[in-house]
Amino acid sequence: MGTGGGSGGSGLGAGEGGGTEFEQIAGEITPRDYPRRLREAGIGGVVGLSFRVEPTGLVSRCTVTRSSGVPELDALTCRLIVQRFRYRPSTDRYGRPIADTVDGEHEWIPHG
């Protein structure tokens, strides 16, 4: 996932039969979000996660599916995604917004 994106798809009709796929329109996790003491100590990792894009385009239900091994980074990743990420939601074949599930990962790299 890096700073956003991910692989999506609940498959609830989006993109099939006239619907559209969701699209991220705002939000990112930046190097400034990296907790200084962890970065300076060279502590990082990859957080696997899953979250729901609501029909409103807001994010909810972010859960860690694979820990980075650093609970602080795991919790921070989900918190920032819920707070910042916004989507143009998927639509069904009738043009109605629908929910999607996004599965992805974010890598915290201590250098750079």
Buried (B, 14 or more C-beta within 10 A) or exposed (E): BEBBBBEBBBEBBBBEEEBBBBEBEEBBBEEEBBBEEBBEEEBBBBBBBBBBBBBEBEBEEBEBEEBBEBEEBBEBBBEBBBEBBBBBBBBBEEEEBBBBBBBBBBBBEEEE
